[in-house]
Amino acid sequence: MKITEIISKNLFLEILPNWLTAIGTVGAVIVSLWLSLNSVRIRYRASANFMKNTINDDEHLLIRIINTGQKPFTVESLFWILKRRFKKQIYYQNPDINLFTQKIPKRLNEGEEVNIFLDSGILKDNIVKKFVPNHSIQLLFTTSYGHSCRINIAKSSIEKLYSYTKTRTA
């Protein structure tokens, strides 16, 4: 028997299956860790858009937060963040009390949503007073797990906030 035959028999019958088993085991551990960590992550879709009330032509900023994951969480509060270079200002937003706004804190299970309507008059009085067009503006909500989650503000809504500052200064 030649040495190459001995090596090739050992390689395919003893060494290669052990290596493939080890690689498969490591792969299974990686996949199980990824699945377990992925299932505990909060998943959401959040947006903010100005909408016009058809009854009295008032404008409202509609903030919609949807739980798109399996893990339930509670929407605790809303915050505006105004940034200008190195200065950062944070303002708490108290949701309006009206017929359309759902109260927060609100627990969201899988697929549930919360809708918050902010009256444009209140926005003008509170946020726009502090808002300068050179600021970048963000809207965040906090969860029961201590996460701060960003709400995507539509570009047209940001432009509307800028227009409020122009009418304020005029």
C-alpha positions as semicolon CSV with decimal commas, in nm:
position;residue;x (nm);y (nm);z (nm)
1;M;0,000;0,000;0,000
2;K;0,133;0,337;-0,096
3;I;0,146;0,634;0,136
4;T;-0,085;0,837;-0,090
5;E;-0,352;0,567;-0,065
6;I;-0,329;0,566;0,314
7;I;-0,354;0,946;0,328
8;S;-0,647;0,957;0,085
9;K;-0,836;0,685;0,279
10;N;-0,777;0,861;0,611
11;L;-0,860;1,197;0,462
12;F;-1,198;1,098;0,324
13;L;-1,302;0,847;0,588
14;E;-1,176;1,004;0,911
15;I;-1,050;1,361;0,878
16;L;-1,295;1,523;0,637
17;P;-1,616;1,408;0,814
18;N;-1,483;1,539;1,146
19;W;-1,408;1,878;0,994
20;L;-1,747;1,897;0,824
21;T;-1,919;1,806;1,152
22;A;-1,726;2,078;1,337
23;I;-1,811;2,339;1,072
24;G;-2,179;2,238;1,083
25;T;-2,186;2,262;1,463
26;V;-2,030;2,610;1,462
27;G;-2,277;2,718;1,192
28;A;-2,573;2,587;1,396
29;V;-2,454;2,775;1,706
30;I;-2,415;3,098;1,507
31;V;-2,765;3,066;1,356
32;S;-2,925;2,990;1,694
33;L;-2,753;3,289;1,856
34;W;-2,860;3,515;1,571
35;L;-3,221;3,396;1,596
36;S;-3,234;3,441;1,974
37;L;-3,085;3,790;1,963
38;N;-3,302;3,891;1,670
39;S;-3,624;3,788;1,844
40;V;-3,567;4,020;2,142
41;R;-3,500;4,329;1,932
42;I;-3,767;4,595;1,916
43;R;-3,889;4,645;1,560
44;Y;-4,105;4,940;1,468
45;R;-4,204;5,171;1,185
46;A;-4,264;5,533;1,279
47;S;-4,351;5,836;1,071
48;A;-4,465;6,196;1,116
49;N;-4,665;6,382;0,848
50;F;-4,880;6,692;0,845
51;M;-5,244;6,622;0,769
52;K;-5,531;6,859;0,710
53;N;-5,855;6,818;0,901
54;T;-6,137;6,815;0,645
55;I;-6,392;6,949;0,894
56;N;-6,229;7,276;0,997
57;D;-5,910;7,298;0,782
58;D;-5,683;7,273;1,086
59;E;-5,347;7,107;1,034
60;H;-5,219;6,833;1,260
61;L;-4,890;6,650;1,275
62;L;-4,982;6,282;1,271
63;I;-4,726;6,064;1,445
64;R;-4,781;5,695;1,375
65;I;-4,581;5,423;1,552
66;I;-4,635;5,059;1,452
67;N;-4,485;4,753;1,623
68;T;-4,359;4,541;1,333
69;G;-4,175;4,288;1,552
70;Q;-4,284;4,008;1,780
71;K;-4,164;4,169;2,102
72;P;-4,424;4,396;2,267
73;F;-4,311;4,734;2,395
74;T;-4,463;5,044;2,549
75;V;-4,438;5,389;2,393
76;E;-4,355;5,605;2,695
77;S;-4,297;5,960;2,571
78;L;-4,215;6,190;2,278
79;F;-3,919;6,426;2,246
80;W;-3,803;6,684;1,995
81;I;-3,428;6,719;1,946
82;L;-3,299;7,040;1,793
83;K;-2,933;7,038;1,695
84;R;-2,712;7,318;1,579
85;R;-2,345;7,234;1,542
86;F;-2,238;7,125;1,889
87;K;-2,545;7,246;2,077
88;K;-2,827;7,002;2,135
89;Q;-3,163;7,093;2,287
90;I;-3,419;6,834;2,393
91;Y;-3,787;6,920;2,446
92;Y;-4,055;6,694;2,586
93;Q;-4,372;6,682;2,375
94;N;-4,693;6,639;2,568
95;P;-4,947;6,482;2,328
96;D;-5,264;6,679;2,269
97;I;-5,574;6,559;2,440
98;N;-5,830;6,527;2,164
99;L;-6,064;6,269;2,019
100;F;-5,811;6,127;1,775
101;T;-5,498;6,095;1,988
102;Q;-5,441;5,775;2,177
103;K;-5,302;5,818;2,525
104;I;-4,943;5,735;2,597
105;P;-4,791;5,539;2,760
106;K;-4,941;5,280;2,527
107;R;-4,840;4,914;2,506
108;L;-4,802;4,785;2,150
109;N;-4,820;4,415;2,078
110;E;-4,726;4,267;1,741
111;G;-4,895;4,461;1,458
112;E;-5,055;4,724;1,683
113;E;-5,009;5,097;1,636
114;V;-5,048;5,424;1,820
115;N;-5,158;5,746;1,648
116;I;-5,076;6,081;1,802
117;F;-5,211;6,405;1,656
118;L;-5,028;6,726;1,744
119;D;-5,217;7,047;1,672
120;S;-5,022;7,290;1,452
121;G;-5,113;7,576;1,687
122;I;-4,949;7,401;1,979
123;L;-4,647;7,321;1,762
124;K;-4,619;7,687;1,664
125;D;-4,642;7,799;2,026
126;N;-4,402;7,545;2,175
127;I;-4,151;7,398;1,932
128;V;-4,137;7,661;1,659
129;K;-4,052;7,931;1,917
130;K;-3,732;7,741;1,991
131;F;-3,671;7,623;1,637
132;V;-3,431;7,806;1,411
133;P;-3,403;7,709;1,043
134;N;-3,033;7,628;1,086
135;H;-3,117;7,354;1,335
136;S;-3,159;6,995;1,239
137;I;-3,475;6,856;1,390
138;Q;-3,558;6,504;1,505
139;L;-3,852;6,346;1,677
140;L;-3,795;6,053;1,913
141;F;-4,007;5,826;2,126
142;T;-3,887;5,632;2,427
143;T;-3,987;5,276;2,508
144;S;-4,039;5,080;2,826
145;Y;-3,701;4,913;2,764
146;G;-3,517;5,245;2,775
147;H;-3,460;5,271;2,401
148;S;-3,483;5,604;2,220
149;C;-3,627;5,540;1,875
150;R;-3,622;5,787;1,589
151;I;-3,938;5,890;1,409
152;N;-3,896;5,971;1,040
153;I;-4,034;6,316;0,972
154;A;-4,149;6,363;0,613
155;K;-3,951;6,621;0,418
156;S;-4,267;6,817;0,345
157;S;-4,340;6,831;0,719
158;I;-3,992;6,967;0,794
159;E;-4,047;7,231;0,525
160;K;-4,381;7,315;0,690
161;L;-4,202;7,365;1,024
162;Y;-3,951;7,591;0,847
163;S;-4,242;7,791;0,700
164;Y;-4,385;7,836;1,051
165;T;-4,057;7,995;1,160
166;K;-4,071;8,234;0,863
167;T;-4,425;8,343;0,952
168;R;-4,315;8,383;1,312
169;T;-4,035;8,622;1,221
170;A;-4,238;8,815;0,963
